[in-house]
Amino acid sequence: MEKLTLTLKDGTQITGKGFGAAEETEGEVVFITGMMGYPETLTDPSFKDQILVFTYPLMGNYGVPAEELDDNKISKFFESARIHLKGLIVSDYSENYFHWNASKSLSDWMREYGVPGITGVDTRALTQLLRDKGAQLGKIHPAGTTPGKEFHDPNTDNLVGKVSCTEIQTYGEGKKHIAIVDTGMKLNILRSFLNRGVKVTRFPWNKSPFDYETETGAKFDGVFFSNGPGDPEIVTETHEIMRQCFERKIPTFGICLGNQIMGIAAGAKTFKLKYGHRGQNQPCIDLRTGRCYITSQNHGFAVDPKKLPDDWIVSFENANDGSVEGIRHKTLPFFAVQFHPEATPGPTDTNFLFDEFIAML
């Protein structure tokens, strides 16, 4: 395999063997502590335009499953229709794979979407650098070549607009009807609602469900805001939809980016974490009960608790760094969490939050 180099903005260079696509690329370099679940991880829209470093040493050993759709024509095994990463860095890529449902190798799958990978490098040292200095911009290019000096920060782009659905779609036939504002939704969020017998209408990030109600006569019992990539301050149209939910006092639930958007709409501010939380082993404390849950996470921004208005509380807190992992209005039916109760991959300890939202409808 051709040798490829990862060059960071600070000048650090790491060279290893290439796999996947033979392409040059650039993005924000971040690390993830998950031990498994790369098909779900690579198709998570929250990773849009990032170069991902896996801390777990071995990847690719169980290949990639064949695409299958369920009765609602939703993928059974992937979290969206494509890979969203710009690049992948692993310590040891397994060229041999085996799984009863595998249809192709990780390398072949990445090649389909033009995503390059680098293997045979010290990902522990790279992770330590990112922890010490923070997430960095980087470029993947052929070894021995010199990349351009300019590095583009994808967080200055409207990444949500690149991964949101483009058309309004309805699923299921349940008695309760919720609107989902799709800012880069993982498909297991949609599955989680449909498996509970809820009818769902999915909207692009900048389309108000309340305009749709006026236009069609549809009626929503609640509104959900999904996960997604990038800086939450950029998507001002989505902030406005959240404020419309507050004005109507309709039950509202958010996950990940949805938590940050809820915080902004409430009057708080968000900030960029040094290196973010990405993996399936983040401990979060429910401040109402004191119980600690192990959660799946993927985010680089957080809500500033000092800016949260008095009628809101922090409901969950990260046990490692004390950052906000959930917010809730004191009296009205609005709440959100920063982690992923739908998992895929990761633990399902907090899956009960979907039931809590549905009970509000």
C-alpha positions as CSV (number, residue, x, y, z in Angstrom):
1,M,0.0,0.0,0.0
2,E,1.1,3.6,-0.7
3,K,2.5,5.5,2.2
4,L,0.5,8.4,3.4
5,T,1.3,11.3,5.8
6,L,-0.9,13.1,8.2
7,T,0.3,16.7,8.7
8,L,-1.2,18.7,11.5
9,K,-1.4,22.5,11.6
10,D,1.3,22.6,14.3
11,G,3.7,20.9,11.9
12,T,3.6,17.4,13.4
13,Q,3.8,14.7,10.7
14,I,2.9,11.0,11.0
15,T,3.5,8.6,8.2
16,G,2.1,5.1,7.7
17,K,0.6,2.7,5.1
18,G,-2.5,3.9,3.2
19,F,-5.8,2.0,2.9
20,G,-9.2,3.0,1.6
21,A,-9.1,5.7,-1.2
22,A,-5.9,7.0,-2.6
23,E,-7.0,10.6,-2.1
24,E,-5.7,13.8,-0.5
25,T,-8.0,15.3,2.1
26,E,-8.2,17.7,5.1
27,G,-10.4,18.2,8.1
28,E,-10.4,18.5,11.9
29,V,-8.4,15.7,13.5
30,V,-10.2,14.2,16.6
31,F,-10.0,10.9,18.5
32,I,-12.6,8.4,19.6
33,T,-12.2,5.9,22.4
34,G,-14.7,3.3,21.2
35,M,-13.6,-0.3,20.9
36,M,-16.1,-1.3,18.1
37,G,-18.9,-0.2,15.9
38,Y,-17.0,1.4,13.0
39,P,-19.8,0.9,10.5
40,E,-22.1,3.0,12.7
41,T,-19.4,5.5,13.6
42,L,-18.3,6.2,10.1
43,T,-21.9,6.8,9.0
44,D,-22.7,9.2,11.9
45,P,-23.4,12.6,10.3
46,S,-21.9,14.3,13.4
47,F,-18.4,13.3,12.1
48,K,-18.9,15.4,8.9
49,D,-15.5,16.6,7.6
50,Q,-13.4,15.2,10.4
51,I,-10.3,13.0,10.4
52,L,-10.9,10.4,13.0
53,V,-8.2,8.7,15.1
54,F,-9.3,5.4,16.7
55,T,-7.6,4.8,20.1
56,Y,-8.6,1.1,20.0
57,P,-5.7,-0.5,18.0
58,L,-7.5,-3.0,15.7
59,M,-10.0,-2.0,13.1
60,G,-11.5,-3.7,10.1
61,N,-11.5,-7.3,11.4
62,Y,-15.2,-7.9,11.0
63,G,-15.7,-6.1,7.7
64,V,-18.8,-4.1,6.7
65,P,-22.3,-5.5,6.5
66,A,-24.5,-5.6,3.4
67,E,-27.1,-2.9,3.3
68,E,-30.6,-4.0,4.4
69,L,-33.7,-2.0,4.9
70,D,-36.4,-2.5,7.4
71,D,-40.2,-2.3,6.9
72,N,-40.0,1.5,7.0
73,K,-37.2,1.5,4.4
74,I,-34.6,2.6,6.9
75,S,-31.2,1.0,7.0
76,K,-30.8,-1.7,9.6
77,F,-27.1,-1.4,10.2
78,F,-25.9,2.1,9.3
79,E,-26.7,5.5,10.8
80,S,-27.0,7.3,7.5
81,A,-26.7,6.6,3.8
82,R,-22.9,7.3,3.5
83,I,-19.6,7.8,5.2
84,H,-19.2,11.4,6.5
85,L,-15.5,11.3,7.7
86,K,-12.7,12.9,5.6
87,G,-10.1,10.4,6.8
88,L,-9.4,7.5,9.3
89,I,-6.3,6.9,11.3
90,V,-5.8,3.5,13.0
91,S,-2.9,1.6,14.6
92,D,-3.6,-1.8,12.9
93,Y,-5.9,-2.2,10.0
94,S,-6.9,-5.8,9.4
95,E,-6.8,-6.7,5.7
96,N,-8.5,-10.0,6.6
97,Y,-12.1,-9.8,7.9
98,F,-14.7,-12.3,9.0
99,H,-18.3,-11.9,10.1
100,W,-21.5,-13.8,9.1
101,N,-23.0,-10.6,7.7
102,A,-19.9,-9.0,6.1
103,S,-20.1,-8.1,2.4
104,K,-16.9,-6.1,1.9
105,S,-13.8,-4.9,3.7
106,L,-13.6,-1.6,5.5
107,S,-10.9,-0.5,3.0
108,D,-13.2,-1.2,0.0
109,W,-16.1,0.6,1.7
110,M,-14.0,3.7,2.3
111,R,-12.8,3.6,-1.3
112,E,-16.4,3.9,-2.5
113,Y,-16.7,7.2,-0.7
114,G,-13.2,8.6,-1.5
115,V,-12.1,8.3,2.1
116,P,-8.4,7.6,2.8
117,G,-7.0,5.9,5.8
118,I,-3.6,5.5,7.4
119,T,-2.4,2.4,9.4
120,G,0.8,1.3,11.1
121,V,1.2,4.5,13.2
122,D,1.4,5.2,17.0
123,T,-2.2,6.3,17.6
124,R,-1.5,6.5,21.4
125,A,1.1,9.2,20.8
126,L,-1.2,11.0,18.4
127,T,-4.1,10.9,20.9
128,Q,-1.8,12.2,23.6
129,L,-0.9,15.1,21.4
130,L,-4.6,15.9,20.7
131,R,-5.4,15.7,24.4
132,D,-2.5,18.1,25.3
133,K,-2.9,20.6,22.5
134,G,-6.6,20.0,21.6
135,A,-8.3,19.0,18.4
136,Q,-6.3,20.2,15.4
137,L,-6.7,20.8,11.7
138,G,-4.9,18.3,9.5
139,K,-4.2,17.0,6.0
140,I,-3.7,13.6,4.6
141,H,-1.4,13.5,1.6
142,P,1.2,11.1,-0.2
143,A,4.3,10.7,1.9
144,G,7.2,12.8,0.6
145,T,4.9,15.6,-0.7
146,T,4.4,19.0,0.9
147,P,0.8,20.1,1.6
148,G,-0.4,23.6,1.3
149,K,0.1,25.9,4.3
150,E,-3.5,26.9,4.5
151,F,-5.8,24.8,6.7
152,H,-9.6,25.1,6.4
153,D,-11.6,24.7,9.6
154,P,-14.8,22.9,8.8
155,N,-16.4,24.3,11.9
156,T,-16.7,27.6,10.1
157,D,-19.0,26.0,7.6
158,N,-22.7,25.2,7.9
159,L,-22.1,21.4,8.2
160,V,-25.7,20.8,9.3
161,G,-26.9,22.1,5.9
162,K,-24.7,19.4,4.3
163,V,-26.1,16.4,6.2
164,S,-29.7,17.3,7.0
165,C,-32.5,15.8,4.9
166,T,-33.7,17.9,2.0
167,E,-37.4,16.8,1.9
168,I,-40.1,16.4,4.5
169,Q,-40.7,12.7,5.2
170,T,-43.3,10.8,7.3
171,Y,-42.8,7.4,8.9
172,G,-45.1,5.1,10.9
173,E,-48.8,5.2,11.8
174,G,-48.8,5.7,15.6
175,K,-51.5,7.7,17.5
176,K,-48.9,10.1,18.8
177,H,-47.2,12.3,16.1
178,I,-43.9,14.0,16.6
179,A,-41.8,16.3,14.4
180,I,-38.1,15.7,14.1
181,V,-35.9,18.6,13.1
182,D,-33.0,16.8,11.3
183,T,-29.7,18.5,11.8
184,G,-27.8,15.3,10.9
185,M,-29.8,12.7,12.6
186,K,-28.5,9.2,13.4
187,L,-31.0,6.7,12.1
188,N,-31.3,4.8,15.4
189,I,-33.0,7.9,16.8
190,L,-35.7,7.4,14.1
191,R,-35.8,3.6,14.8
192,S,-36.1,4.3,18.6
193,F,-39.3,6.4,18.0
194,L,-40.9,4.0,15.5
195,N,-40.2,1.0,17.7
196,R,-42.3,2.7,20.4
197,G,-45.3,3.1,18.0
198,V,-44.9,6.9,17.3
199,K,-45.6,8.5,14.0
200,V,-42.7,10.7,12.9
201,T,-42.4,13.5,10.3
202,R,-38.9,14.5,9.6
203,F,-38.0,18.1,8.6
204,P,-34.9,19.7,7.2
205,W,-32.8,21.8,9.6
206,N,-34.4,25.1,8.4
207,K,-38.0,24.1,7.9
208,S,-40.5,24.8,10.7
209,P,-42.9,22.1,11.7
210,F,-45.4,24.8,12.7
211,D,-45.4,26.2,9.2
212,Y,-46.2,22.7,8.0
213,E,-49.1,22.4,10.4
214,T,-50.5,25.6,9.0
215,E,-50.0,24.5,5.4
216,T,-51.4,20.9,5.8
217,G,-53.5,20.8,8.9
218,A,-51.2,18.2,10.5
219,K,-50.9,18.3,14.3
220,F,-47.8,17.5,16.3
221,D,-47.8,16.3,19.9
222,G,-44.1,17.0,20.4
223,V,-40.9,18.2,18.6
224,F,-37.5,16.5,18.7
225,F,-34.1,18.1,17.7
226,S,-31.4,15.7,16.5
227,N,-27.7,15.4,16.8
228,G,-25.4,16.9,14.1
229,P,-22.0,18.3,13.3
230,G,-20.2,21.6,13.6
231,D,-20.6,24.8,15.6
232,P,-24.2,25.2,17.0
233,E,-24.1,29.0,16.9
234,I,-24.1,28.8,13.0
235,V,-27.6,27.3,12.5
236,T,-29.7,30.4,13.5
237,E,-32.8,29.1,11.6
238,T,-32.8,26.0,13.9
239,H,-32.5,28.3,16.9
240,E,-35.6,30.1,15.8
241,I,-37.6,26.8,15.4
242,M,-36.6,25.9,19.0
243,R,-37.9,29.3,20.2
244,Q,-41.2,28.6,18.4
245,C,-41.4,25.4,20.5
246,F,-40.9,27.4,23.7
247,E,-43.6,29.9,22.7
248,R,-46.1,27.1,22.1
249,K,-45.0,25.2,25.3
250,I,-45.0,22.0,23.2
251,P,-43.1,19.0,24.6
252,T,-39.5,19.3,23.2
253,F,-36.6,16.9,23.4
254,G,-33.1,17.3,22.0
255,I,-30.0,15.0,21.7
256,C,-26.4,16.2,21.2
257,L,-26.5,19.2,18.9
258,G,-30.2,19.4,19.9
259,N,-29.0,20.0,23.5
260,Q,-26.7,22.9,22.4
261,I,-29.5,24.4,20.3
262,M,-31.9,24.2,23.2
263,G,-29.4,26.0,25.4
264,I,-28.8,28.7,22.8
265,A,-32.6,29.2,22.3
266,A,-33.0,29.5,26.1
267,G,-30.5,32.3,26.2
268,A,-27.2,30.4,27.1
269,K,-24.0,30.3,25.1
270,T,-21.9,27.4,23.8
271,F,-18.1,26.9,23.6
272,K,-15.7,24.6,21.9
273,L,-14.3,21.8,24.1
274,K,-10.5,21.3,24.0
275,Y,-10.8,17.8,22.4
276,G,-14.4,16.9,22.7
277,H,-16.1,13.7,23.9
278,R,-16.2,10.8,21.4
279,G,-16.6,7.2,22.3
280,Q,-18.9,4.8,24.1
281,N,-17.6,5.0,27.6
282,Q,-18.3,8.5,28.9
283,P,-19.7,8.6,32.5
284,C,-22.6,11.0,33.1
285,I,-24.2,11.8,36.4
286,D,-28.0,12.3,36.6
287,L,-28.1,15.2,39.0
288,R,-31.7,14.5,40.0
289,T,-30.9,11.0,41.3
290,G,-27.1,10.9,41.7
291,R,-26.9,7.8,39.5
292,C,-24.0,7.5,37.0
293,Y,-24.7,6.2,33.5
294,I,-22.1,5.1,30.9
295,T,-23.0,6.8,27.6
296,S,-22.2,7.0,23.9
297,Q,-21.0,10.5,22.8
298,N,-19.8,12.4,19.8
299,H,-19.5,16.2,20.2
300,G,-16.9,19.0,20.2
301,F,-19.0,21.8,21.7
302,A,-20.9,22.2,25.0
303,V,-23.4,24.5,26.8
304,D,-21.9,27.0,29.2
305,P,-23.8,26.4,32.5
306,K,-23.0,29.9,33.8
307,K,-25.0,31.4,31.0
308,L,-28.1,29.3,31.5
309,P,-31.2,31.3,32.7
310,D,-32.6,30.8,36.2
311,D,-35.6,28.9,35.0
312,W,-33.4,26.2,33.6
313,I,-31.3,23.6,35.4
314,V,-28.4,21.3,34.4
315,S,-29.8,17.8,34.6
316,F,-26.8,15.7,33.7
317,E,-23.1,16.4,34.2
318,N,-20.0,14.7,32.8
319,A,-18.2,12.8,35.6
320,N,-14.8,13.4,34.0
321,D,-14.7,17.1,33.4
322,G,-17.9,18.5,34.9
323,S,-19.2,19.7,31.5
324,V,-23.0,20.0,30.8
325,E,-24.5,16.7,29.6
326,G,-28.2,17.7,29.9
327,I,-30.5,20.6,30.5
328,R,-34.1,20.9,31.5
329,H,-36.7,23.6,32.1
330,K,-37.9,23.8,35.7
331,T,-41.6,23.9,34.9
332,L,-42.2,23.4,31.2
333,P,-41.8,20.2,29.1
334,F,-38.4,21.0,27.5
335,F,-35.3,18.8,28.1
336,A,-32.2,17.7,26.2
337,V,-29.1,15.6,26.7
338,Q,-25.6,15.9,25.2
339,F,-25.0,12.2,25.0
340,H,-26.7,9.6,22.8
341,P,-29.4,7.5,24.5
342,E,-30.0,5.7,21.2
343,A,-26.4,4.4,21.3
344,T,-25.3,2.5,18.1
345,P,-22.6,1.9,19.0
346,G,-22.5,1.9,22.7
347,P,-24.5,1.2,25.9
348,T,-28.2,1.6,26.0
349,D,-28.4,2.6,29.7
350,T,-30.2,5.9,29.0
351,N,-32.7,4.6,26.4
352,F,-35.4,5.3,28.9
353,L,-35.2,9.0,27.9
354,F,-37.2,8.2,24.8
355,D,-40.0,6.8,27.0
356,E,-39.8,9.9,29.2
357,F,-40.4,12.2,26.2
358,I,-43.2,10.0,24.8
359,A,-44.9,10.1,28.2
360,M,-45.0,13.9,28.0
361,L,-46.9,13.9,24.7
